[in-house]
Amino acid sequence: MDACIPRTAEKGDTIWRTGSEASGLYLIVSGCIRAETSQTRHGPAMLTIFHAGSWIGEAEIIADTGRITRMTALRKCSLMFLPRSVIVSLAKEYPELWRGLGYLAAEHLYVAVAGLNDLMIRSSSGRLAAVLLRICGARVPEFARFVHTDLDVTQTELGQLCNLSRSVIAERLVDFEKRAIISTGYGRVKILDVAALAEEAG
C-alpha cells in the first residue's frame, strides 16, 4: 500500500481501454467500475461490475499483454494504483507476490466461469437472479468478501448479461420487486434479499 499512488475517477471516466498497456494494478477504495467487452458494431457489452475492495488488472500483468477489457467508472471512484514496475521490483524481494497475483486471477476466473454457467440456466428468473448475484459480488460464496447490493445497472445491460430481451427483464424485475427481493430506480437495482436471489438461482 505504501507503494501505491492515490488516484480518482469521475463517473464516466475510462480507467483503461482494450489494447492499452497493462501499466499496473488498481484497488477500488470507493465507487464502482464497469468491465466491458471491446467495441463491436453493437457497441461495448457489459461483463460485470467491480466494487470497493476489489483489485483489478492482474491478468494482463501475468500474461504480459495489453488490456483485454475496457474499464469505466460508474460512480466517482477513489483508487490506489500499483505500477507494474513496482510490482516487478517488489516481486524480486518477495517472490510470493506472483502467487498472490495468480490467486487474484483465479478468483476472477471463478467468477467468469460462473458467468458462463449463468447463461445455461433455462429459467429466465433463475438466470436473472444469478446475474444479479454475480454483479453484486455474491455469486461465488468462496469469494463473497465484498457484497454490494446497490447496483448501477440498466435493464438493457441486464438483458445483455442474461441474453434475454429487455421486455422479459422488465417483467422479471417487476416480479422480484413484488416479492420484496429487489427495489428498482432509474438505472439502478437495489438487492433487498440476497438469500432469496440465491434460492431463485438454484
Secondary structure, 3 states (H helix, E strand, C coil): CCCCEEEEECCCCEEECCCCCCCEEEEEEECEEEEECCCCCCCCCEEEEEECCCEECHHHHHHCCCCCCEEEECCCEEEEEEEHHHHHHHHHHCCHHHHHHHHHHHHHHHHHHHHHHHCCCCCHHHHHHHHHHHHHCCCCHHHCCCCCCEECCCHHHHHHHHCCCHHHHHHHHHHHHHCCCEEEECCEEEECCHHHHHHHHC
